[in-house]
């Protein structure tokens, strides 16, 4: 080990001296500015912000990149530097014009800058290879700048790069990569060819997603003969039913542009009336559109002009309270417990905060003040923190279900967190952090066609597709196989 270390030191010193002898160029000053911009990850957080402002894949790449930086920075700065103290190169090894005005004083080994750069670029490439290829040269320049400015040895940068790549790959343990392909369905469906949107009724919710972008502009180009509606109140479903009735058989298909909550409302009317649905992804995350395989207005236009459609399952929940009964359909998920409370708090916070910070704050507050539910699940008594019901079987089977391999399973994905065990919330957090939730006693998952939930301590609200629903005491969740015909 000592002989190997001496060889590495000799190699480092030889290479640094050769680099120090390079003639002065404009690149020297650019590398100094670049290396300073990467202090504390500022450069990468700025790049992540730009990526997150783009499409869904860009947001995923940004989030994975930031998560990888967190792991790489902790490994390099909190662990590596303390275990392997090493002097930094002497300032005299590089010319004065390349030296940093404020040299770092921590251990030279490994390079935290190189670790963060490699972690971010590798994580971005895992989600979006094209963006990864764009970011990689910048990451390489940051890593090299640490040697060029004389604050790291080459082996420090090599070790930091290895740590960064490892941290990025490790994110798959908690956040598995999923192929960006539509979910499967074996049920082809008959749907009319809709040229130019003739006899099509399209509901557009301009409040979904980017409020500065109105998807109706693109939709009018693709479907110039369609009729477009905007929500005129809270009851979108009733608005659509009245318009369909008024047109007396002259509506051959429905269309929707909005988030998953809006999509679920229009989908329920489509299922009730037997009309096919054309989907325009115009929400923030567009989970349902991603699973269906409709990425853009162009995808929807091509599918309607070809009359290409499939039959997919819908979820249904019947809500019974002491004084009323109601029914809701859902395209993605429904839940009881902490999640509806989080949604209500998030909506209040959104009056003065952006959506994502509001969601984070609402989640933290909800977890702190959550009350367990005494329920009967299919007749079995349980004490739970929350109940999650997915329309179809989701993957992965841990804490963060993110995709559906199929849309026609005829099953509900039921998950709940037990509250009858000591320190159940702490055990849940620990299991989620270590990705061992499947082996944890506080977590349960099952696939069923139907689930009844009876609350034993008063009424609670159900949330469906991110929208808070009515109060109820008895809930019956069912899968409705091939209930919706959708163009794709």
KELUMKE-368044 format. One record per residue (C-alpha): x, y, z. Coordinates in steps of 0.05 Angstrom, whole numbers, padded with zeros to 5 digits, always signed. Example, Ala and Ser with C-alpha at 12.3 -4.5 7.8 and 13.67 -1.06 7.14 Angstrom:
BEGIN
+00246-00090+00156+00273-00021+00143
***
This chain:
BEGIN
+00000+00000+00000+00055+00049+00018+00094+00033-00046+00030+00043-00087+00016+00109-00051+00087+00133-00066+00078+00116-00139+00012+00155-00141+00045+00214-00107+00102+00215-00157+00053+00211-00215+00011+00267-00185+00071+00313-00174+00098+00300-00244+00031+00314-00278+00018+00377-00236+00087+00405-00254+00075+00393-00328+00008+00427-00324+00039+00484-00285+00088+00495-00342+00033+00507-00394+00033+00577-00424-00018+00628-00401-00083+00631-00442-00153+00660-00435-00175+00590-00414-00139+00599-00347-00187+00654-00325-00248+00617-00350-00229+00555-00311-00220+00596-00248-00290+00625-00256-00318+00556-00271-00287+00523-00210-00313+00579-00165-00383+00573-00194-00384+00500-00173-00372+00516-00099-00426+00485-00055-00459+00456-00117-00486+00524-00139-00470+00510-00213-00506+00443-00212-00567+00469-00175-00572+00523-00228-00568+00472-00284-00620+00429-00248-00667+00488-00244-00662+00498-00319-00674+00424-00333-00733+00422-00285-00767+00478-00323-00771+00435-00385-00810+00371-00398-00823+00312-00353-00758+00276-00371-00719+00339-00356-00751+00344-00288-00735+00272-00272-00663+00282-00294-00657+00344-00250-00686+00310-00189-00642+00249-00196-00582+00294-00207-00595+00332-00143-00605+00268-00104-00540+00240-00131-00503+00304-00111-00529+00296-00040-00500+00225-00035-00435+00242-00069-00422+00305-00028-00436+00269+00037-00390+00211+00017-00333+00255-00006-00335+00312+00045-00362+00280+00108-00331+00211+00102-00274+00210+00051-00238+00273+00073-00240+00252+00146-00215+00181+00133-00160+00202+00084-00127+00268+00105-00080+00293+00051-00043+00358+00039-00064+00399-00021-00012+00416-00075+00035+00472-00058+00012+00538-00088+00081+00547-00120+00067+00488-00167+00020+00532-00210+00031+00602-00236+00004+00661-00197-00050+00678-00248-00081+00609-00241-00084+00607-00165-00149+00617-00128-00153+00677-00083-00184+00634-00029-00153+00565-00027-00192+00510+00009-00163+00483+00074-00197+00416+00080-00165+00350+00061-00146+00345-00012-00171+00273-00019-00221+00262-00050-00245+00321-00093-00316+00341-00072-00324+00383-00134-00307+00324-00180-00354+00279-00140-00413+00327-00148-00398+00339-00222-00393+00264-00237-00455+00249-00195-00498+00301-00229-00477+00286-00301-00483+00211-00291-00552+00216-00259-00577+00262-00314-00550+00214-00368-00587+00156-00334-00654+00192-00343-00639+00230-00408-00578+00209-00449-00581+00270-00494-00581+00318-00435-00527+00276-00402-00483+00284-00463-00494+00359-00460-00477+00364-00386-00417+00316-00387-00366+00365-00419-00384+00416-00366-00374+00364-00311-00307+00344-00341-00285+00416-00343-00303+00427-00270-00264+00365-00250-00203+00386-00290-00206+00457-00264-00190+00432-00194-00122+00408-00218-00111+00467-00265-00120+00516-00208-00074+00476-00163-00122+00457-00107-00125+00382-00121-00080+00326-00143-00102+00286-00205-00115+00225-00161-00161+00266-00117-00203+00282-00178-00202+00210-00201-00226+00186-00133-00280+00240-00130-00304+00221-00199-00310+00148-00179-00350+00168-00117-00396+00211-00158-00411+00157-00210-00423+00107-00154-00471+00155-00118-00510+00166-00183-00516+00092-00196-00537+00081-00123-00599+00125-00133-00629+00066-00171-00634+00029-00105-00686+00078-00079-00711+00105-00145-00710+00051-00199-00704+00070-00272-00765+00055-00314-00766+00048-00390-00800+00108-00420-00851+00065-00458-00927+00063-00454-00960+00013-00408-00986-00050-00442-01058-00069-00455-01084-00128-00494-01152-00097-00506-01159-00063-00573-01221-00019-00578-01264+00008-00634-01265+00083-00640-01287+00129-00697-01237+00164-00741-01239+00238-00721-01214+00279-00779-01204+00352-00759-01243+00339-00695-01312+00338-00727-01364+00319-00674-01312+00322-00619-01324+00358-00553-01260+00380-00519-01255+00407-00448-01194+00450-00434-01172+00470-00364-01124+00529-00370-01110+00526-00295-01073+00460-00302-00997+00457-00309-00964+00519-00337-01014+00575-00327-00980+00616-00381-00993+00563-00434-01062+00550-00463-01062+00482-00498-01124+00501-00537-01081+00539-00588-01048+00474-00611-01112+00435-00605-01148+00483-00652-01096+00472-00705-01102+00396-00700-01178+00395-00691-01205+00458-00724-01276+00431-00726-01280+00410-00653-01320+00446-00600-01278+00472-00542-01304+00483-00472-01274+00516-00411-01297+00498-00340-01352+00545-00319-01355+00520-00247-01332+00465-00201-01374+00409-00232-01339+00393-00297-01377+00327-00304-01446+00359-00301-01424+00412-00351-01403+00358-00400-01466+00316-00390-01510+00376-00405-01471+00394-00468-01474+00322-00493-01548+00320-00480-01558+00386-00515-01523+00361-00577-01568+00299-00579-01523+00246-00609-01477+00293-00648-01418+00281-00601-01375+00222-00626-01315+00231-00580-01291+00271-00520-01224+00306-00511-01190+00334-00450-01130+00379-00438-01110+00386-00366-01080+00353-00305-01098+00285-00278-01155+00312-00236-01188+00343-00298-01173+00281-00339-01206+00237-00287-01269+00280-00288-01276+00277-00364-01256+00203-00366-01313+00187-00319-01363+00220-00367-01331+00183-00426-01339+00117-00389-01411+00131-00370-01431+00151-00441-01388+00100-00478-01352+00155-00517-01277+00148-00534-01230+00197-00501-01173+00237-00534-01120+00260-00485-01077+00322-00489-01023+00323-00434-01027+00393-00404-01017+00382-00329-00956+00388-00285-00933+00315-00283-00982+00280-00331-00976+00212-00298-01036+00183-00334-01015+00210-00403-00945+00180-00393-00974+00111-00377-01023+00114-00435-00967+00135-00482-00992+00203-00504-00933+00251-00499-00958+00311-00539-01014+00341-00579-00984+00308-00641-00993+00239-00610-01066+00253-00595-01078+00281-00666-01046+00220-00700-01086+00171-00658-01153+00205-00671-01140+00211-00746-01124+00136-00748-01181+00115-00702-01129+00078-00660-01155+00064-00590-01149+00015-00532-01192-00005-00473-01163+00008-00405-01185-00001-00333-01213+00053-00288-01217+00055-00213-01283+00070-00178-01298+00089-00107-01368+00091-00076-01371+00138-00016-01425+00129+00036-01436+00179+00092-01492+00184+00142-01531+00234+00100-01506+00224+00029-01478+00175-00022-01432+00192-00081-01387+00160-00132-01319+00180-00160-01276+00150-00215-01201+00154-00214-01149+00142-00269-01088+00138-00224-01095+00133-00149-01141+00143-00090-01123+00147-00017-01147+00157+00054-01110+00184+00114-01052+00232+00111-01052+00245+00036-01119+00281+00030-01099+00325+00089-01033+00341+00055-01070+00360-00010-01117+00407+00028-01059+00441+00064-01019+00446+00000-01076+00482-00035-01079+00533+00022-01004+00545+00019-01006+00553-00057-01039+00621-00047-00971+00648-00027-00920+00595-00047-00903+00557-00112-00931+00487-00118-00869+00446-00102-00847+00483-00038-00920+00482-00016-00923+00407-00026-00859+00395+00014-00882+00439+00072-00951+00407+00072-00921+00336+00073-00876+00352+00132-00933+00383+00172-00980+00326+00156-00931+00273+00178-00919+00309+00244-00992+00317+00261-01022+00254+00228-01073+00214+00268-01080+00139+00256-01144+00111+00228-01183+00054+00259-01212+00017+00199-01240-00048+00174-01204-00069+00110-01248-00121+00076-01276-00136+00145-01209-00142+00181-01195-00092+00237-01132-00049+00226-01100+00013+00255-01066+00050+00197-01033+00116+00180-01058+00116+00109-01088+00073+00054-01065+00078-00018-01106+00049-00076-01077+00047-00146-01116+00037-00210-01077-00024-00234-01014-00054-00206-00958-00004-00197-00882-00013-00196-00840-00013-00155-00874-00045-00095-00840+00000-00043-00854+00070-00018-00854+00107-00085-00897+00073-00138-00882+00109-00203-00906+00069-00264-00956+00018-00287-00930-00038-00332-01002-00054-00355-01068-00017-00358-01115-00077-00362-01100-00121-00301-01169-00115-00271-01136-00105-00203-01126-00051-00152-01057-00039-00120-01072-00032-00045-01017-00008+00003-01024+00014+00075-00979+00033+00133-00994+00000+00200-00999+00045+00262-01008-00011+00313-00933-00024+00320-00885+00014+00366-00848+00071+00332-00885+00056+00267-00871+00124+00235-00797+00121+00252-00793+00049+00226-00828+00070+00163-00779+00128+00150-00719+00082+00164-00746+00028+00117-00760+00079+00063-00690+00108+00068-00658+00039+00064-00706+00015+00010-00726-00044+00054-00800-00027+00059-00821-00093+00028-00789-00129+00087-00817-00081+00139-00873-00102+00186-00905-00032+00182-00919-00038+00107-00970-00081+00071-00984-00089-00003-01036-00131-00039-01069-00135-00108-01145-00143-00105-01204-00130-00151-01244-00097-00096-01231-00065-00028-01280-00041+00025-01257+00008+00078-01301+00024+00138-01278+00079+00185-01292+00066+00258-01278+00137+00284-01320+00185+00244-01316+00210+00173-01255+00225+00130-01244+00253+00060-01219+00211+00003-01169+00238-00048-01173+00216-00120-01120+00235-00172-01094+00291-00127-01163+00322-00116-01196+00321-00047-01265+00289-00049-01325+00286-00003-01329+00261+00069-01348+00190+00080-01349+00133+00130-01354+00072+00084-01315+00067+00020-01319+00013-00033-01262+00013-00084-01269-00028-00147-01231-00040-00212-01274-00030-00274-01239-00071-00329-01236-00037-00398-01284+00016-00375-01252+00071-00416-01236+00073-00490-01177+00119-00503-01142+00140-00567-01068+00123-00571
***
